[in-house]
Structures are given as C-alpha cells and as structure tokens.
Amino acid sequence: MRLEDKVALITGGYGGMGRASARLFAQEGATVFIAGRSEERGEALAKELTDAGGTAYFVELDVVSQDQWDPAVTAVWRFHPLRVKPATRDREILDVARNPRNAGA
C-alpha cells in the first residue's frame, strides 16, 4: 500500500476523475476526504470506499466559496492533524533563489 498513513482531500471527489482518484487513493491505503457540494453523492462514495475496506469521509465544500474552505480543512485536521516535516532541500533552493551568491556554497 503506497499511500498508507497518507491523507487526501479530493475536491469534486464524487465525479469523473475525482471519483477515480478517490477509489485509487483508498485502495492504496490513504484516508480519503471527498469534498463536494452534494452530500448525498459524497456520502454514497464514502460508504462505497469504506465498504471496500478503505477509510473515507465526505466534507461539504464548494471550492469557489472562500467561506467553506476553513471548515472543510478543519474537518480533515480533526481526524488527521497536520504534520510538517522540515524540507531542507526546499529551503536550500529558496535560499539560492533569494541570494544567488549562495549557489554552490
């Protein structure tokens, strides 16, 4: 399982490519949060994935509504707190981007 202990928030998760992604991610061990406007369709897919042995939840989210993002992300964090690992390589790249004289140092 390549995505075990990973969490995915998939917008438009119950239709087309979102549905396919949600199924694949759940099959590979991710906890999937299906985000969309239709609770009925989102809950149906979450049940399908859970019945197949995955872990899936529905969160209401209209991606064009800024007011809905915070509650959706908070719902995800409630189940799976954000864990950030230091990205040393990215910091080095950023440092070089800010100050090219650091390249090769």
Secondary structure, 3 states (H helix, E strand, C coil): CCCCCCEEEEECCCCHHHHHHHHHHHHCCCEEEEEECCHHHHHHHHHHHHHCCCEEEEEECCCCCHHHHHHHHHHHHHHCCCCCCCCHHHHHHHHHHHCHHHCCC
